[in-house]
Structures are given as C-alpha cells and as structure tokens.
C-alpha cells in the first residue's frame, strides 16, 4: 500500500509517542519498552492501523506492535490509534526483510499478516510473499509460535497453504469465506471492510511451525 504525501505526516512521525524511533535501542528490550511482561503480538503491514488499534483496545493485557514500511501510512495509523483508544500499542517503520535485526527469538508470541501484497505474475516474485519459505524460516528463527493470516486473494491463499505444508507448518481453522463462518471475534481491517462489502470472500487460517522450531 502506498499513499500520497501528507503535510502533517513528518510531524506525526517525529512526535507521536506510539512510534518507536530508536528501534535499535529497544530491539533486545521489548518488555522494558512496554514496561510490563505481557505477551507481544506483531502485525506486519498494518495499513491504516484499525486492526492493531482495535485489537489493543479489546485486549489490554497484550502488547501490540504494528509494523509498516510506508511512512505516511504509518503516520496515519499511529494517529488513528489515539482516536480508537488503543492500549499497549507501538508502531514501527520497518520492512519485513529485516525482522531478524530488530527482534530476538521469543520476543513475539503471535504474528498477524492481513491482506499482504500477493505479488502476482512472474514466479520469481513469489519470494516477496510474506508466506514464502524465505519468511517462514525467519519466523521460525524468531520462534514465533503462531501466525494468523487473512487475504482476499485466492491464488495467494492457495500458495500459502502449499508453502506452510511444504515447510511442515501445522494449519488449522481454515476458512474459505470468513464472514460466513460465524466467527464472532474477527476484527476487520479497512481493506477487509471495503472488499467484503462488495461480496468478495475473505480467506483465513492459523498456522504454527513444527514444534521442534519452538523448543530447540
């Protein structure tokens, strides 16, 4: 997701207290950053931030980090968090490719990937999908015990199932039409609300790496 430049965005990025600017300093001390021992959930590609902010509002006993690589979008997400009334929620301007430089094994207890870029087309573009083996290996290295994934893109969903299976991840709670499944605690992103409102099905699953990657 890309956004046009906003005059207010630089100020928001510089002054919003929810945005982690000295990420390197906090990389090994996330519990200290949040000033509590609660579990940490990470969303990669938070967009405008509704999902992370609403998740935080509903779950005050969980620390959330919403990650986004586009500065203007991150600024908008951090601003919206205040309006929603989020609790322990921080924002990080970061690309998923450098996760291992900012987090250590055991930091993250749950990972959310909501409506990521499907990178259609040429086969070599598949390596940029956040459910590609390249990224699954990173999540395993960080010993993230569970991943929640949503998309409206059927080819990406099928690719992801194949990728999880080929890398010995365990898959559960698969839904081919989330909004018709009766799931009561689903929190919609802005994108999800828009496309589900047009009648597009939303695909969802939960996945966990092989237990050996968590206990080794």
Number of C-alpha atoms within 10 A of each C-alpha: 12 10 9 7 11 12 9 11 17 13 11 19 22 12 12 16 12 20 24 18 16 9 17 12 12 16 15 16 15 21 15 10 13 17 11 13 12 15 15 21 23 24 22 22 26 29 28 24 27 21 23 29 28 19 23 24 18 14 14 14 15 20 24 28 25 28 24 25 18 17 19 23 24 27 28 18 24 27 19 16 24 14 9 14 13 22 20 22 26 24 27 21 21 19 13 16 12 10 15 14 11 14 18 16 16 14 19 22 18 18 22 20 17 22 21 20 14 20 15 14 8 7 8 9 11 18 13 17 18 22 24 17 18 15 17 19 15 17 23 20 15 20 24 23 20 21 21 18 21 21 23 23 17 14 11 22 21 11 16 19 17 15 17 19 14 10 14 13 21 15 17 12 9 14 17 16 15 19 18 10 9 9 10 7 8 11 15 18 19 13 16 20 12 12 13 16 10 9 9 14 20 22 21 20 19 18 20 22 23 14 14 9 17 16 8 6
